Amino acid sequence: MMRVKWIALLTLFVLGFSLNVMAKDDKKEKSEVTFLVSMTCENCQKRIENNIAFEKGVTALNVNLPDKLVTIEYRKDKTSPEKLKEAIRKLGYTATPFHPKKKAEKE
C-alpha cells in the first residue's frame, strides 16, 4: 500500500513538472519579421548585424545587403516587430516591413 502511494505521488510530481515545462515553452514561441532597410554598404550591414543581433529576444538574424533585407527571428515574449523596427531606426536607417508574398505576386 505504501509503495502505491509513493508511485502515485511521484507520478503527480512528474506530471506537474511536465505541464510547467510545457507552459514555459509556449512563452518561447518564435516568429520572424523581414524589413526593407535603407542600408547602402558593407559598413551598414555590419552595423546592423553587430547591433540588432544583441537586441533582447533576437534568436537569429540574416542581413542581405544586395536585396537590402533584414530578416529577424525573435521570441514573441521578449520583443515585437515594432521594437525591432525602432532599434533599426535608432541606428539611422529606415525600415519598412517586407512581405515576400507581395513581391512574388508582382512578378
Buried (B, 14 or more C-beta within 10 A) or exposed (E): EEEEEEEEEEEEEEEEEEEEEEEEEEEEEEBEBBBBBBBEEEEBBEBBBEBBEEBEBBBEBEBEBEEBBBBBBBBBEBBBBEEBBEBBBEBEBEBEEBEEEEEEEEE
